[in-house]
């Protein structure tokens, strides 16, 4: 048996091998040690003379242990017994039936139902043509749903794309390069799996895609514009899926071209800053935009909402189409409630289809498909003759799949068991042969009792009994007292001390039927089930269409439910650069805080009110919350959602940039300021006049002089060179002077009220600049020692007295853009020590006196 184990292990050397032995899975050698550590298993030894570490667990715990190992990044191969041990001649035959990796999970119990689980492949174009430069082919698939897509991106685009996808596993060719490897490590983007270069070979990949998609050419999928590197990435994904799943994957039957230009560009920094799908603090969806606004009734709807949040639309007509559908569902609350009620009985059709395609569907899964199809006529009827073109198109495309639905409903009981081995999932009266076998098995005891009574009556032997042993089977036992009454057709089989045991032809004939009835019934059920599964497999394409429609409708209904609950408005989408929001609210904080606690704010970014807003005010007053709020409202509007505001008029944006917060990326060797400047550079180099830029505290990671200078210049560049809608939150009050010189700049501040030497943050954004920073007040609230606060107030008084902002502005303006401009002086040096230094006569001091004087100066400055 160990020889069989070692042969299996060679086929999956980089994975932990679960080796089926009877009712247990066993692991040996290093696999046993690794698994025992993660799973808490007891490590034992198979052979005391020749120690072989081993660990095992009961077969019914497979799913839970698989989940634990996959979460730790392990690959696991499952080696099953593929023949009945009772029928095996010698060693039971075993085969690896699946190789489970983070990106190839099919079992719903191992997956988050609301999240996609992507396997991605990244292939540098320079591997095919060194002249191409920094371009990558990227493909990704979710084997649990059949989604398969491909694109081509630059290095910068790669970061943002992978951040959106958040793949569970990424396939890379050998020697991919340190820069890409560092990127994946820094952003913690999935488990990395290095594949041999031949797995990315262009010709082999193209041929494999032809086979998988059942086509002679890929032209019909419109992916040729992405270049050969994209084909290599896509082929590598399919090759890996086939290798791990040991099946053809019929549900992966098309490839979707992903054109970056069709969607709002969101880079990796913005993705993290806005906490769209996961929070910075916990790394999960709770508290993120997705986690708070999701009102979907089905897992398919939740996953689609997550995809929409990662791909806001730039096509204004598509956005309006979704808004129109949501509006009808908001206005018609009865319709919305009825459709959502239907969704409660719908199973995760996408993932059930994947199980059908890979041959891993259970009786309960097939029953779920049947019950889901049973809801479609009701949904279709509700969508008839709607105002929304999108809703009408969904109704038209819904497929009743009447034949499959009828067959499944007739064949399967309503509460099917989760496993084939449980049996009894086919309804009575569905198959006459199965009914006969069941009756035979169920009626065995009664037949025996009736037969025993009839023999007693016919022979006159009242004590005659029918018994059973594994050796003889059924027998008739007659005591010695009555053996002279035994009929001639009784065949003696065994003599006991006080009795004789007999058989009859009739008893043996029935014995053969009874003993094999259960086994035959189980076999008959499996044959019927195989037929149902093949029927469902033949309908995969139609089922996928229904799954996509249900997901879309559920997402739209969920957005309408959210809008109704939270009193959202339908944004008016326009093609210019308007951004007008009345009483806007932060979509996450507004819901998470007590009702009415969040303070709404207006936003007016247009020609009249300025397209670049400088926002000043103290920490904790709400500047960062406000600018994030505007970005999130814009994003929500462009996925087709209503938004948290009284009204909104939003010009479609092509990119959203957010440089908010600070976090040292030590794993990449970059300081806070370096990261800040890198992200700012990316914004300045790629933003267009149609972009939305939000910046928070730019320049605070360096000295005051450098910080103000950079912030000042960045504002000028955004205004003069790019001209996009921008919200710039800052502590540098010196920047507010730019409103005078730059026509598109407007000053805003966060209202603060002073009361009895305390401050109250009103969290209201109002026109004008802040007159104070209130930093010392915030420090006091944070518990900074009172001595520090008092000392800080004295220093602040001195600095504010000596600082002339207007003179600084004039100096900067007069310097222009030349390289030899005037140095900006924020704080005129006017310390009492200066007068003493001016009157000092160094030539009259001894060396010791000079050192003592220098020490005094140092002590005074330190104070």
C-alpha positions in Angstrom: 0.0 0.0 0.0 2.8 2.4 0.8 4.1 1.8 -2.8 0.7 3.0 -4.0 1.0 6.0 -1.7 4.4 7.0 -3.0 3.3 6.7 -6.6 0.4 9.1 -5.8 2.7 11.5 -4.0 5.0 11.8 -6.9 2.1 13.2 -9.0 1.5 16.0 -6.5 4.8 16.6 -4.8 4.1 20.2 -4.0 0.8 19.4 -2.3 -0.4 17.7 0.9 -1.8 14.3 0.0 -5.0 13.1 1.7 -4.8 9.3 1.2 -8.1 7.5 1.6 -7.9 4.3 3.7 -11.3 2.9 4.5 -13.2 5.5 6.6 -10.2 7.7 7.1 -7.8 10.0 5.3 -4.2 9.5 6.2 -1.1 11.7 5.7 2.5 10.4 5.9 6.0 11.8 6.3 6.4 15.6 6.1 2.7 15.9 5.0 1.7 14.4 8.3 3.9 16.8 10.3 2.6 19.9 8.4 -1.1 18.9 8.7 -0.8 17.9 12.3 0.5 21.4 13.1 -2.2 23.3 11.3 -5.1 20.9 12.1 -4.1 19.9 15.6 -4.0 16.2 14.7 -2.1 13.7 16.8 1.1 12.6 15.1 1.7 8.8 15.3 3.9 6.3 13.6 3.0 3.4 11.2 6.0 1.2 11.9 7.9 1.4 15.2 10.9 -0.4 13.7 11.1 2.0 10.7 9.3 5.2 11.9 7.0 6.8 9.4 5.2 9.8 10.8 1.4 9.7 10.1 -1.7 11.5 11.0 -5.3 11.0 10.0 -9.0 12.0 10.4 -12.4 10.5 9.6 -13.6 11.0 6.1 -16.6 13.1 7.0 -14.3 15.8 8.3 -12.7 16.3 4.9 -14.4 19.7 4.1 -13.6 21.4 7.4 -9.9 20.3 7.3 -9.6 21.2 3.6 -10.9 24.7 4.5 -8.3 25.2 7.2 -5.4 24.1 5.1 -6.4 26.2 2.1 -6.8 29.3 4.3 -3.2 28.8 5.3 -2.1 28.7 1.7 -1.6 25.0 1.3 -2.4 22.9 -1.8 -4.1 19.7 -1.1 -4.5 16.6 -3.3 -7.3 14.1 -2.5 -6.6 10.5 -3.3 -9.8 8.4 -3.2 -10.6 4.7 -3.4 -12.1 4.5 -6.9 -13.4 0.9 -6.6 -15.6 -1.0 -4.1 -13.2 -2.7 -1.6 -15.6 -5.7 -1.5 -15.1 -6.3 -5.2 -11.4 -5.4 -5.3 -9.0 -8.2 -6.2 -6.0 -7.4 -4.0 -5.1 -3.8 -3.3 -8.0 -1.3 -3.7 -7.5 1.0 -6.7 -6.9 4.7 -5.8 -6.6 7.8 -7.8 -6.1 11.6 -7.2 -9.6 12.9 -7.9 -9.0 16.6 -7.2 -6.2 19.0 -6.4 -7.5 21.8 -4.3 -5.6 25.2 -4.2 -6.7 28.6 -3.1 -7.9 29.6 -6.6 -9.5 26.3 -7.6 -12.0 25.7 -4.9 -15.4 24.3 -6.0 -17.0 23.2 -2.8 -19.4 25.9 -1.6 -18.7 25.1 2.0 -15.1 26.3 1.5 -16.1 29.6 -0.1 -17.5 32.9 1.0 -20.9 32.9 -0.7 -20.8 36.7 -1.2 -17.3 36.9 -2.7 -15.9 35.7 -6.0 -12.9 33.4 -5.8 -10.5 34.2 -8.7 -7.6 32.3 -10.1 -5.5 34.8 -12.1 -2.5 34.5 -14.4 -0.1 37.3 -15.2 2.3 37.0 -18.2 4.8 39.7 -19.2 4.5 40.6 -22.9 8.3 41.0 -23.1 8.7 37.3 -22.8 7.3 37.1 -26.4 8.7 40.4 -27.7 11.3 42.4 -25.9 10.3 45.6 -27.8 6.8 45.6 -26.3 7.9 47.1 -23.0 6.1 47.1 -19.6 2.9 45.3 -20.7 1.2 42.3 -19.2 -1.5 39.8 -20.4 -3.8 39.1 -17.5 -6.6 36.4 -17.3 -8.8 35.4 -14.5 -11.4 32.8 -13.8 -13.8 31.8 -11.0 -14.2 28.1 -11.4 -17.1 28.1 -8.9 -19.2 30.2 -11.3 -17.6 29.8 -14.7 -16.6 33.4 -15.2 -13.5 33.7 -17.4 -12.0 37.1 -18.6 -8.9 38.5 -20.1 -7.2 41.9 -20.6 -3.9 43.6 -21.2 -2.5 46.3 -18.8 0.6 48.2 -18.0 2.5 47.9 -14.7 0.5 50.7 -13.1 -2.7 49.2 -14.4 -1.8 45.8 -13.1 -1.7 47.1 -9.5 -5.2 48.5 -9.8 -6.6 45.5 -11.6 -5.3 43.0 -9.2 -6.5 45.1 -6.3 -10.0 45.1 -7.8 -9.9 41.3 -8.4 -8.3 40.4 -5.1 -7.4 36.9 -6.6 -7.0 34.0 -4.2 -4.2 32.6 -6.3 -1.9 34.1 -9.1 -0.1 32.0 -11.7 3.3 33.3 -12.8 5.8 32.0 -15.3 9.3 31.1 -14.1 11.8 34.0 -13.5 9.0 36.6 -13.6 11.2 39.3 -12.2 11.7 40.9 -8.8 9.6 44.0 -9.4 6.4 42.1 -10.1 7.1 39.6 -7.3 7.6 42.5 -4.9 4.3 44.1 -6.0 2.4 41.0 -5.2 4.0 40.5 -1.8 3.5 44.2 -0.9 -0.2 44.2 -1.6 -0.7 40.7 -0.3 -2.4 39.7 -3.5 -3.1 36.0 -3.4 -1.0 32.9 -3.1 1.6 32.9 -5.9 2.1 29.7 -7.9 5.0 29.5 -10.3 4.3 27.5 -13.4 6.7 26.2 -16.0 7.2 28.5 -19.0 5.7 25.8 -21.3 2.4 26.3 -19.5 2.4 29.9 -21.0 3.5 28.8 -24.5 1.5 30.8 -27.1 0.7 28.1 -29.6 -0.2 25.5 -26.9 -2.4 28.1 -25.1 -4.2 29.1 -28.2 -5.0 25.5 -29.1 -6.1 24.8 -25.5 -8.5 27.7 -25.6 -9.9 26.4 -28.9 -10.7 23.1 -27.3 -12.1 24.6 -24.1 -14.3 27.1 -25.8 -15.2 24.6 -28.6 -14.2 27.0 -31.4 -11.8 27.0 -34.4 -10.8 30.7 -33.8 -10.9 33.2 -31.0 -11.9 36.0 -33.3 -15.5 35.8 -32.1 -14.5 36.7 -28.5 -12.9 40.0 -29.6 -9.8 39.5 -27.5 -7.2 39.9 -30.3 -6.6 43.5 -29.4 -5.0 42.5 -26.1 -2.1 40.8 -27.9 -0.5 37.4 -27.6 0.5 37.8 -24.0 -3.2 37.8 -23.0 -3.8 34.5 -24.9 -0.8 33.0 -23.0 -2.3 34.1 -19.6 -5.8 32.8 -20.5 -4.4 29.4 -21.7 -2.3 29.1 -18.5 -5.5 29.5 -16.5 -7.3 26.8 -18.4 -4.3 24.4 -18.3 -4.1 24.8 -14.5 -7.8 24.3 -14.0 -7.8 21.2 -16.0 -4.8 19.8 -14.2 -6.3 20.4 -10.8 -9.9 19.5 -11.5 -9.3 16.4 -13.6 -12.3 17.4 -15.8 -13.2 19.4 -18.9 -15.0 22.2 -17.1 -18.0 22.6 -19.5 -19.3 25.6 -17.7 -16.2 27.6 -18.7 -17.6 28.0 -22.2 -16.8 31.7 -23.1 -14.1 34.3 -22.4 -15.0 37.9 -21.7 -12.9 40.7 -23.0 -12.3 43.2 -20.2 -11.6 46.7 -21.7 -10.2 49.0 -19.1 -11.6 52.0 -20.9 -15.1 50.8 -20.4 -14.9 51.4 -16.6 -13.8 54.1 -14.2 -10.2 53.7 -13.5 -9.4 53.2 -9.8 -5.8 52.6 -8.9 -4.6 50.4 -6.0 -4.1 53.4 -3.5 -7.6 54.7 -4.2 -9.0 51.2 -3.8 -7.6 50.9 -0.4 -8.3 54.4 0.7 -12.0 54.3 -0.1 -12.4 50.9 1.5 -14.8 49.7 -1.2 -14.8 46.0 -0.7 -12.7 45.6 2.5 -11.6 47.8 5.3 -8.0 48.8 6.0 -8.3 47.8 9.7 -9.7 44.2 9.4 -9.2 43.3 5.7 -12.8 42.0 5.4 -16.0 43.3 4.0 -17.6 44.3 7.3 -17.7 48.0 7.5 -16.7 48.5 3.9 -18.9 50.1 1.3 -19.9 46.7 0.0 -20.6 45.3 3.4 -22.9 48.2 4.3 -24.9 48.7 1.2 -25.4 45.0 0.1 -29.1 44.2 0.2 -29.1 41.2 -2.2 -31.2 38.2 -1.4 -29.0 35.6 -3.2 -25.2 35.0 -3.1 -25.2 35.6 -6.9 -26.6 39.1 -6.4 -24.0 39.9 -3.7 -21.1 38.7 -5.9 -22.4 40.8 -8.8 -22.7 43.9 -6.6 -19.1 43.3 -5.6 -18.1 43.1 -9.3 -20.1 46.3 -10.2 -18.4 48.2 -7.4 -15.0 47.2 -8.9 -16.1 48.3 -12.4 -18.1 51.5 -12.3 -19.4 52.4 -15.8 -18.3 55.3 -18.0 -21.0 54.9 -20.6 -23.6 57.3 -19.5 -26.4 55.4 -21.3 -25.6 52.2 -19.5 -25.6 54.1 -16.2 -28.9 55.7 -16.9 -30.4 52.3 -17.9 -29.6 50.9 -14.5 -30.9 54.0 -12.7 -34.2 53.7 -14.7 -34.6 50.1 -13.5 -33.8 50.9 -9.9 -36.2 53.9 -10.0 -39.1 51.6 -11.1 -38.3 49.2 -8.3 -38.1 52.0 -5.8 -41.4 53.5 -7.0 -43.2 50.2 -7.1 -42.5 48.8 -3.6 -45.1 46.0 -4.1 -43.3 44.7 -7.2 -39.9 44.9 -5.4 -41.2 43.0 -2.4 -42.8 40.3 -4.5 -39.6 39.7 -6.5 -37.4 39.7 -3.4 -39.8 37.2 -1.9 -39.2 34.9 -4.9 -35.4 35.2 -4.3 -35.7 33.6 -0.9 -36.4 30.2 -2.5 -33.5 30.5 -5.0 -30.3 28.6 -4.6 -26.8 29.6 -5.7 -27.4 28.6 -9.3 -24.0 29.8 -10.6 -22.1 27.5 -8.2 -24.6 24.6 -8.7 -23.9 24.8 -12.4 -20.2 24.4 -11.7 -20.8 21.3 -9.8 -22.9 19.9 -12.6 -20.2 20.6 -15.1 -17.5 18.9 -13.0 -19.6 15.9 -12.0 -19.7 16.8 -8.3 -23.3 17.6 -8.0 -25.3 16.0 -5.2 -28.9 15.1 -4.9 -29.5 18.2 -2.8 -27.8 20.3 -5.5 -29.9 19.0 -8.3 -33.0 19.5 -6.2 -31.9 23.1 -5.6 -31.7 23.6 -9.4 -35.2 22.3 -9.8 -36.6 24.5 -7.0 -34.8 27.6 -8.5 -36.3 26.9 -11.9 -39.6 26.7 -10.2 -39.4 30.3 -9.2 -38.7 31.6 -12.8 -42.3 31.6 -14.0 -43.2 33.8 -11.1 -40.4 36.2 -11.6 -41.0 36.3 -15.4 -44.7 37.2 -14.8 -43.8 40.1 -12.4 -41.4 41.6 -15.0 -43.9 41.7 -17.9 -44.6 45.1 -19.5 -42.3 47.2 -17.3 -41.3 50.8 -18.0 -37.6 50.0 -17.7 -36.0 48.7 -20.8 -33.4 46.8 -18.7 -36.2 45.0 -16.7 -38.0 44.2 -19.9 -34.8 42.7 -21.5 -34.2 40.6 -18.4 -37.8 39.2 -18.6 -37.4 38.4 -22.3 -34.1 36.5 -21.7 -35.3 34.4 -18.7 -35.6 30.8 -19.8 -38.2 28.6 -18.2 -36.2 25.4 -18.8 -39.5 23.7 -18.5 -38.4 20.2 -19.4 -35.5 20.1 -17.0 -37.6 21.6 -14.2 -40.4 19.1 -14.7 -38.0 16.2 -14.7 -36.2 17.3 -11.5 -39.4 18.0 -9.7 -40.9 14.6 -10.6 -37.8 12.7 -9.8 -36.4 14.2 -6.7 -37.9 14.5 -3.2 -38.1 18.1 -1.8 -35.7 17.5 1.1 -32.9 15.7 -0.7 -29.9 14.4 1.3 -26.5 16.1 0.8 -24.7 12.9 -0.3 -25.4 10.1 -2.9 -24.5 7.5 -0.3 -27.5 8.6 1.8 -29.9 7.2 -0.8 -33.7 7.5 -0.9 -33.7 10.7 -2.8 -35.8 9.5 -5.8 -39.5 9.9 -5.4 -41.8 6.8 -5.2 -43.8 6.2 -8.4 -41.0 7.8 -10.6 -39.5 4.5 -11.7 -41.4 1.2 -11.6 -38.3 -0.9 -11.2 -37.0 1.1 -8.2 -40.5 0.9 -6.7 -40.5 -2.9 -6.9 -37.0 -3.1 -5.4 -38.0 -0.8 -2.5 -41.2 -2.7 -1.8 -39.2 -6.0 -1.8 -36.6 -4.6 0.6 -39.2 -2.9 2.8 -41.6 -5.9 2.8 -39.0 -8.5 3.6 -39.9 -8.8 7.4 -43.5 -9.0 6.7 -43.0 -11.7 4.0 -40.9 -13.7 6.5 -43.6 -13.4 9.1 -46.3 -14.5 6.7 -44.3 -17.3 5.3 -43.5 -18.6 8.8 -47.2 -18.6 9.7 -48.2 -20.4 6.5 -45.6 -23.1 7.1 -46.7 -23.6 10.7 -50.3 -23.9 9.5 -49.6 -26.3 6.7 -47.3 -28.6 8.7 -49.0 -28.4 12.1 -45.6 -27.4 13.8 -46.5 -24.4 16.0 -42.9 -23.9 17.2 -41.4 -23.6 13.7 -39.3 -20.5 13.2 -37.6 -18.7 10.3 -34.1 -17.6 11.2 -31.0 -16.1 9.5 -27.2 -16.5 9.6 -24.5 -15.1 7.4 -23.3 -18.6 6.7 -26.6 -20.3 5.7 -28.8 -17.3 5.0 -32.5 -17.9 5.8 -33.5 -21.2 7.3 -36.4 -23.0 9.0 -35.7 -24.4 12.5 -37.8 -27.3 13.8 -37.3 -28.8 17.3 -36.6 -32.5 17.6 -40.1 -33.0 19.1 -41.7 -32.1 15.7 -39.1 -33.3 13.2 -41.2 -36.2 12.2 -43.8 -33.7 10.8 -41.2 -32.1 8.4 -42.5 -32.3 4.7 -40.4 -34.0 2.1 -39.5 -30.8 0.3 -37.6 -29.5 3.3 -33.8 -29.8 2.8 -31.8 -30.3 5.9 -28.8 -28.0 6.3 -27.7 -28.3 9.9 -28.3 -30.5 12.9 -28.3 -29.0 16.4 -28.5 -30.6 19.8 -32.2 -30.0 20.1 -33.3 -29.0 16.6 -32.8 -29.4 12.9 -32.4 -26.5 10.4 -33.9 -26.7 6.9 -34.2 -24.7 3.8 -36.8 -24.7 1.0 -36.6 -23.7 -2.7 -39.2 -21.0 -2.1 -37.3 -19.6 0.9 -34.0 -19.5 -1.0 -35.6 -17.8 -4.0 -37.0 -15.0 -1.8 -33.7 -14.8 0.1 -31.9 -13.9 -3.1 -34.4 -11.2 -3.8 -34.4 -9.7 -0.3 -30.6 -9.8 0.2 -29.9 -8.0 -3.0 -33.0 -5.6 -3.0 -31.3 -2.8 -1.0 -28.1 -3.0 -3.1 -30.1 -3.1 -6.3 -32.3 -0.2 -5.2 -29.2 1.9 -4.4 -27.7 1.0 -7.8 -31.0 1.8 -9.6 -31.1 5.2 -7.8 -27.6 6.0 -8.9 -28.4 5.2 -12.5 -31.5 7.5 -12.4 -29.4 10.2 -10.8 -26.7 9.9 -13.5 -29.4 10.4 -16.1 -30.7 13.5 -14.3 -27.2 14.9 -14.0 -26.5 14.4 -17.7 -29.8 16.1 -18.5 -28.8 19.1 -16.4 -25.3 19.1 -18.0 -26.9 19.4 -21.4 -28.7 22.5 -20.2 -25.7 24.3 -18.8 -25.8 27.2 -21.3 -29.4 27.9 -20.6 -28.9 27.6 -16.8 -26.0 30.1 -17.0 -28.2 32.6 -18.7 -30.8 32.3 -16.0 -28.1 32.6 -13.3 -26.8 35.9 -14.8 -30.3 37.4 -15.1 -31.3 36.4 -11.5 -28.0 38.0 -10.2 -28.7 41.2 -12.2 -32.3 41.5 -11.0 -31.3 40.7 -7.4 -28.6 43.4 -7.5 -31.0 45.9 -8.9 -33.7 45.0 -6.3 -31.1 45.2 -3.6 -30.1 48.7 -4.7 -33.7 49.7 -4.8 -34.3 48.3 -1.3 -31.3 50.3 0.0 -32.5 53.5 -1.6 -36.0 53.0 -0.1 -34.7 52.2 3.3 -32.2 55.1 3.4 -34.1 57.7 1.4 -31.5 57.9 -1.4 -32.1 60.0 -4.5 -31.6 59.1 -8.2 -28.6 61.1 -9.4 -28.9 63.0 -12.7 -26.0 61.9 -14.9 -24.6 64.5 -17.3 -21.6 64.6 -19.7 -20.0 67.8 -18.4 -17.8 68.3 -15.3 -20.6 69.2 -12.9 -20.6 67.7 -9.4 -23.5 69.1 -7.4 -24.7 67.2 -4.4 -27.3 68.5 -2.0 -27.3 67.2 1.6 -24.8 64.4 0.7 -24.1 61.7 3.3 -21.2 59.3 3.7 -22.8 55.9 2.6 -21.1 53.9 5.3 -21.0 56.2 8.3 -24.6 57.4 7.7 -25.9 53.8 8.1 -23.5 52.7 10.8 -24.2 55.7 13.0 -27.5 56.2 14.9 -30.3 57.5 12.8 -29.9 61.3 12.1 -26.4 61.5 13.7 -24.5 62.0 10.5 -24.3 65.6 9.4 -25.1 66.0 5.6 -23.1 68.4 3.4 -23.6 70.1 0.1 -21.0 69.9 -2.7 -20.9 72.3 -5.6 -18.1 71.7 -8.0 -18.8 73.6 -11.2 -17.7 76.7 -13.2 -19.5 79.1 -10.8 -18.3 77.6 -7.5 -14.9 76.5 -8.7 -13.7 73.1 -9.8 -10.9 72.9 -7.2 -11.9 73.2 -3.6 -9.4 73.8 -0.8 -10.8 72.6 2.4 -9.2 73.7 5.7 -10.1 72.9 9.3 -8.9 71.0 12.3 -8.4 67.3 12.7 -11.5 65.3 13.8 -13.7 68.0 12.2 -14.6 65.8 9.2 -12.4 66.9 6.2 -11.3 63.4 5.3 -14.8 62.0 5.8 -16.3 64.6 3.5 -13.9 64.2 0.6 -14.2 60.4 0.8 -18.0 60.8 0.9 -17.9 62.7 -2.4 -15.8 60.0 -4.1 -18.0 57.2 -2.9 -21.2 59.0 -4.0 -19.7 59.4 -7.4 -18.7 55.8 -7.6 -22.1 54.6 -6.4 -23.8 56.8 -9.1 -21.7 55.2 -11.8 -22.5 51.6 -10.9 -26.2 52.5 -11.3 -27.1 53.0 -7.7 -29.1 55.7 -6.1 -27.0 57.9 -3.8 -27.2 59.2 -0.2 -28.3 62.7 -0.9 -31.4 64.9 -1.3 -30.5 65.5 -4.9 -27.4 65.0 -7.1 -26.2 66.1 -10.5 -23.0 64.3 -11.5 -20.9 64.6 -14.6 -19.5 61.1 -15.5 -15.9 60.7 -14.4 -13.3 58.5 -16.1 -11.0 58.1 -13.1 -11.3 58.4 -9.4 -8.1 59.2 -7.5 -7.8 59.3 -3.7 -4.6 60.1 -1.8 -6.0 59.8 1.7 -4.2 58.8 4.9 -0.7 57.5 5.4 0.8 54.1 5.8 4.5 53.2 5.7 5.0 50.4 3.2 8.1 49.0 4.9 7.8 45.8 3.0 8.6 47.8 -0.2 11.3 49.8 1.5 9.3 53.0 1.1 8.6 55.7 3.7 5.3 57.4 4.3 6.4 60.5 2.4 7.8 58.4 -0.5 4.6 56.5 -0.9 2.7 59.8 -0.7 4.7 61.4 -3.4 4.6 58.2 -5.6 0.8 58.1 -5.4 0.6 61.9 -6.0 2.9 61.6 -9.0 0.7 58.9 -10.5 -2.4 61.1 -10.1 -0.7 64.1 -11.7 0.7 62.0 -14.6 -2.5 60.2 -15.4 -5.5 62.3 -14.4 -7.6 64.0 -17.1 -10.0 66.8 -17.1 -12.8 64.3 -16.6 -11.2 62.8 -13.5 -12.2 63.2 -9.8 -9.2 63.8 -7.5 -9.4 63.9 -3.7 -6.2 64.7 -1.8 -5.8 64.8 2.0 -2.9 66.5 3.8 -0.4 66.4 0.9 3.1 67.3 2.1 2.7 66.6 5.8 5.3 63.8 5.6 8.2 66.2 5.2 9.4 69.6 6.6 7.0 72.5 6.7 8.8 74.4 4.0 8.9 71.4 1.6 5.4 70.4 2.5 3.8 73.8 1.8 5.9 74.3 -1.3 4.9 70.9 -2.8 1.2 71.3 -1.8 1.1 74.8 -3.4 2.7 73.6 -6.6 0.4 70.5 -6.8 -2.7 72.8 -6.5 -1.4 75.0 -9.3 -0.7 71.9 -11.5 -4.2 70.5 -10.9 -5.7 73.8 -11.7 -3.6 74.9 -14.6 -2.5 71.7 -16.3 -5.2 69.2 -15.6 -8.3 71.2 -14.8 -10.2 68.3 -13.2 -12.7 68.3 -10.3 -10.6 68.2 -7.1 -11.1 68.3 -3.4 -7.9 69.2 -1.5 -8.0 69.0 2.3 -5.1 70.6 4.0 -3.7 72.0 7.2 -1.6 74.5 5.3 -3.7 77.7 5.7 -1.1 79.5 3.5 -2.7 77.7 0.5 -6.0 79.5 0.9 -4.4 82.6 -0.6 -4.5 80.8 -4.0 -8.2 81.5 -4.2 -7.2 85.1 -5.1 -4.8 84.1 -7.9 -6.5 81.0 -9.4 -9.9 81.5 -10.8 -11.0 77.8 -10.4 -10.0 77.6 -6.7 -12.5 78.0 -3.9 -11.9 77.9 -0.2 -14.1 75.9 2.1 -13.7 75.0 5.8 -15.3 72.8 8.4 -17.3 74.8 10.9 -16.2 74.9 14.5 -17.8 76.6 17.4 -15.9 77.8 20.5 -17.7 77.7 23.8 -16.2 78.2 27.3 -12.7 77.6 26.0 -13.8 74.4 24.3 -14.5 73.6 20.7 -17.4 71.9 19.1 -17.0 70.3 15.7 -20.1 71.0 13.6 -18.9 68.8 10.7 -20.4 71.3 8.3 -18.5 72.3 5.1 -19.0 76.0 4.5 -17.4 78.6 2.1 -14.3 80.4 3.3 -11.1 79.4 4.9 -10.5 78.3 8.5 -9.0 81.0 10.8 -7.6 78.5 13.3 -6.2 74.9 13.2 -7.4 74.0 16.7 -4.7 71.4 16.8 -3.9 72.1 20.5 -7.6 71.6 21.3 -7.5 68.2 19.6 -4.4 67.4 21.6 -6.2 68.3 24.8 -9.1 66.0 23.8 -6.6 63.2 23.1 -5.2 63.5 26.7 -1.9 65.2 26.0 -0.4 66.5 29.3 -1.6 70.0 30.2 2.0 71.3 30.4 2.6 70.4 26.8 -0.7 72.1 25.7 0.2 75.3 27.6 3.7 75.4 26.2 2.3 74.8 22.7 -0.1 77.7 23.0 2.7 80.1 23.9 4.8 78.9 21.0 1.7 79.2 18.7 1.1 82.8 19.8 4.7 83.7 19.0 4.7 82.1 15.6 1.3 83.4 14.5 2.4 87.0 15.5 5.5 86.8 13.3 3.9 85.1 10.2 2.7 87.2 7.3 0.8 84.9 4.9 0.0 87.7 2.4 3.6 88.6 2.1 4.5 85.0 1.5 1.9 84.7 -1.2 3.3 87.9 -3.0 6.8 86.4 -2.8 5.7 83.2 -4.3 3.7 84.8 -7.0 6.6 87.1 -8.0 8.9 84.1 -8.3 6.8 82.7 -11.1 7.9 79.3 -12.3 11.6 80.0 -12.7 14.2 77.9 -11.1 15.7 80.9 -9.2 12.6 82.0 -7.4 12.4 83.7 -4.0 12.6 81.4 -1.0 9.3 81.4 0.9 9.7 82.4 4.5 6.9 81.1 6.6 8.1 82.4 10.0 10.3 85.4 10.3 13.2 84.7 12.7 12.8 87.2 15.6 14.1 85.5 18.7 15.5 87.5 21.7 18.8 85.6 21.3 19.4 87.4 18.0 20.0 90.8 19.7 22.5 89.2 22.1 24.3 87.5 19.2 24.5 90.8 17.3 26.2 92.6 20.2 28.5 89.7 21.1 32.3 90.4 20.7 33.8 86.9 20.0 37.3 88.2 20.1 36.9 89.2 23.8 35.8 85.7 24.8 38.1 83.0 26.0 37.6 79.5 24.5 36.0 78.3 27.8 33.7 81.4 28.0 32.7 80.9 24.3 31.7 77.3 25.0 29.7 78.3 28.1 27.9 81.0 26.1 27.1 78.5 23.4 25.7 76.2 26.0 23.5 79.0 27.4 22.2 79.7 23.9 21.4 76.0 23.3 19.6 75.7 26.7 17.4 78.8 25.9 16.5 77.6 22.5 15.6 74.2 24.0 13.2 75.9 26.4 
